[in-house]
């Protein structure tokens, strides 16, 4: 029983919370409300999945929100300069890849604790974001092809919900069904034992931190598209 609670305690607490709201708020369980909740929480949920993948390899990524901030600024800046949306999205993803790789390099090669390394990355990302914006939001007309990434619908379902579902399935499938995911879990649970078993633990840590950066960038693109700012 203790193992069950330890494994599923958070999920059970969430389920009990849902049951409470269903019992005392009749409109909570309506399709429209559930869709709205998923839309509104999709940004934080995708960020949380990125943090979770880094945490899977026993590393803390405290730069994830600032990486998302810089990626969103870069994306919005390029869109406002009338670059094709595809270029803006690619640049935003590149920000996440570069910063995630820097975190991974610092943690595995320079042996800097992830807490300190990612705090440094966060400060740098925040500084660059301010340099680009000078504290002023980007305003103007945004291409519908870009804003549709977050505001549009596909098959009658909001794109934000589809993005959240896709990223969730990717993260779950990676950890649950792939060899890389199994190695990431082993690295997080017992680093030294995993290394002695032949697992490239440093590589697994780099992958976890890289994926955190990529998911931060995806969140940034969706947030910029949704807010047009």
Secondary structure, 3 states (H helix, E strand, C coil): CHHHHHHHHHHHHHHHHHHHHHHHCCCCCCHHHHHHHHHHHHHHHHHHHHHHHHHHCCCCCCCHHHHHHHHHHHHHHHHHCCCCHHHHHHHHHHHHHHHHHHHHHHHHCCCCCHHHHHHHHHHHHHHHHHHHHCCCCCCCCCCHHHHHHHHCEECCEEHHHHHHHHHHHHHHHHHHHCHHHHHHHHHHHCHHHHHHCCCCHHHHHHHHHHHHHHHHHHHHHHHHHHHCC
